């Protein structure tokens, strides 16, 4: 998948602009799939991918989604595309790995406008695609249009601030060693969808969301994420990394206003 996320989103949005009758004639997935993956074959993942998502949400604005993927036949994982079929912007995020990894553990929080299938599509190093999916039922809050929690009058004081820490409790810490770690990155950003309304003026708030995020461990790039409005306000992501002698992670993010955010964050047992 060499297209930028903006191109994928534009193509998917164009297809979804068809008539209701057209959408009723075929499933939403069959409508959006050609815009994202063209006519490429997508295989069922079997045991290659595990997608962890709640059957029913507690809060539609922040839903934990986790993916675990592994290949063991000489190939590696090139990218993962996460999708929510029935959200206004179906592509949640595209995660591109930089180092030919054979295993992936990744978690992020998303928001859903309503009940939707969630899909994870893994691309391997030979260009093959594998998919798993899970239906997530919501309370019907319409979270993509829910008012932001962030005080937008004070946004300049906090936007783009980042925190990083190793995950040290619960199931997320299982299998951690001194070298192999799992960390959690928190970013302060309203991730405005363009569908939310100012509760005083009753005018729509312009969209402004993180669209790219790149993480380095010392001089070694780990991954890049291209994301859209389905990622929750104040994003949190968890990912595996290895201590490699560097004392810092470097994180660079951009948003759709063209603002660039950069943080150098300590890593390791004391981070």
N, C-alpha and C positions, 0 to 999 in steps of 0.2 A: 504494500500500500504506500505509494509514493506521493499521493495527493496530499495537500495541506488539509488540516481539519476544516478550515473555512470553506474550502472547495467541497468537501464532503457534506458539510452542513447545508451549503447553498443548494447542492443537488438534491438532497433529501427534502429540503423545504419546498423546492420546486415541484417535486412529485406529490407532496402532501397538499399542494394548493389545488389539486384536481377536485372534481365534484364529489359530494358525499356518495352519490350513486357509484362512482368509480371505486371509492374506498370500500364500499359494501360488497363490491363484486370480487374482491380479493382481500386477503388478510393484510393488515398494516405491514407486517414483516415483508411480505412479497412485494409491497409497494415501495418500501424504502431500501430494500436489499440492493437493487441494481444501481442506485445512486452511490452506494458506499463501496460495494464489492464488485460492481459490474456483473459479468456473467461467470465469475469464478466459482468453482465447485467448493462447497463448504461441507466438511465431513462432521459427523457426530463425534464428540471428543472421547467417549468412553471414559476410561480412568485417567486420561491425560489432564483434564481440568476439573477442579472442584470449585463451584461457585457457592458461596455462603451468603444468604440474604434472608431476612425474616419473611415468614409466610404472611404475617399481617403486621403493619407498622405500628409503632407507638407514637411517633411524631413524624409526620410526612415531610417535615422540613429537614430532618437529619437522620437518614437511614443508613446504617452501616452495611457496606457491601465489601466482601473479601473474595479474592481469587487466589487459588493455589494451583500452579501448573508445573508439570515436570515432563521432560522427554529424556529417554535413555537409550536411544538408538543411533547416536552419533550426530544427530541434529541438535540445534539450539533454538531458543525462543527469540524471535525477531521483534515481535510486537504483540500487544493485546488491545483489542478494541472493545470497549464496554458500551452497551446500548440499552436504552429504555424505549421500547417501541412506541408507546403512546404519549410520550412527553413532547412538548412543543419543539424541542431540539433533540431528536432521538439519540445522537451520538453523545454519550456522557463524556468520554475521554479516550484518547489513543495514547498508550504507554509504549514507548520505543526503547528497548534495551540497547546498551552500547557495547556490551562485552561478550556476546555469544554465550549467555547464561543458559544452563539446562534446567534450572529451577527458578520459580518465581513465587514469592509470597507478597501480596499487595492488598491494602485495604484503604478505602476512602468512604466519606459520607456523602450521600446524594439527597436530592429532593425529588418528589414525584407529584405530578399534577393529579394523578389518579391511578387506579389499579393498572399495572402494566407488566408484561414480560420483561425481565432483565436478561441480557445476553452477554456472554464473554466469548469473543472470537480470537483465538490465538493463531498467529502466523508463525510458522517455523522457518528455519534458515533456508529450506528448499522451496519456499513460497507456498506451501500447502496451508490450508485454513481448516481449523477445527473449532467447533462451537458447542457450548452448553448453555442452558437457559433455566430460568426459574421465574414463576409468577409471583409477584409481590402485590398483595392487596393493601389498599390504603383506607384511611378514614374519610377521604373525600375533601380534604382541606383545600385542595388546589394550591399546593405549596409553591409552585412557580410564581403565583401571583400574591402570595402572602406577604404582608408588610415586612420590611427588613427589621431585624432586632437592632442593628447598628444605628446609632444616632448620627444621621448624615450631616448634621451641622458641625459635628466634631470629627469628621472622617479624616481630615488632614493630620490629626494628632496621632492616629493609630494605624492608618492603612499601610499595609506592606510589612508590618512587624512580624518577625518569625521567632519560633521557639522550637528546640529539638531536644529530645531526651530518649534514652533507651527505654524500651518497654520491659518492665521488671516483674510484673505480676500476672497471674492468670495464665490462660492457655497460650496467649501470644508469646510468652517467654519460653515455652517448651522447646528444648533442643538448643537453646542458646549456649554458646561456649565463649571463652575469652576472645576468640577471633570472630566467630560468626554471631552477629548481633541483629536485633530488630529494633528499629527506631521509629519514633512518631514525630512528624513535622506538623506544626500548627502555624497557620498564616492568618493574620488579621486582614480580612478583606470582605466587603459587603456582598460581592458577587451578585450585583444587581441584574435582574433578568430582562428588564424592559417591559415586563408584564405587571409589575407592582405599581401601586397607586399611592401618591402622597395623601396621607389621611386628612390633611388640612386643606390643600388646594384641590384635591380630587383630580390632579393631573398625573399622568403616567411618569414614573421616574425613569430617566434614560438608562439603557443597559450599560453596565460596566462590570466586567468579570475577568478573572484571570484566564488568559488563553494559552500561555506557555509557561512551563516550569522545567528547569534543568537542574540536576543535582550532580555535584562532583564530590568524590572522596579523595581529598588531596588533589593530585593532578589527574586522577582517573575519573572520567565521566561515567556515571552509573546509568542514568536514564533521562529521557525527556518526555514530558506529558503535554499533549495538546488537549484543551478542555473547553467545555461550554457551560451553559447556564444550569445544567442539571447538577453540577457539583454544588454542595451546600455553601451557604454563607459561612465565613470564617473556616475555610477548608482545613481538614485534618487528613493526613495520609500516613499509613504505616508501611514500611518496606524493610527488607533484609539488606544488610551490608556486611562487609568484612573489614575488620581492623587491618590496615595495611602500612602502619607506621606513621600515617598522617594524624595530626591532632584535630583536624577540622573538616567539616563538610562545608562546601560552598553551594548556595542555592541562589539561582537567578530566576525571577519570574517577571512576566510582562502582563499587562491587562489591555483591554480593548480601548482604553483611553490613550494608549501609547506610553504609559508610565512603566518604568523599569525598577524593580526592587531587587536588592542584593543583600544577602546576609552570609557571614562566615560564622559557623556555629561549632562549638567544641563537640567532639565525639568520644566514645569510650565509656568505661564503667563509671566515671565521675561526671559525665555530661548531664 
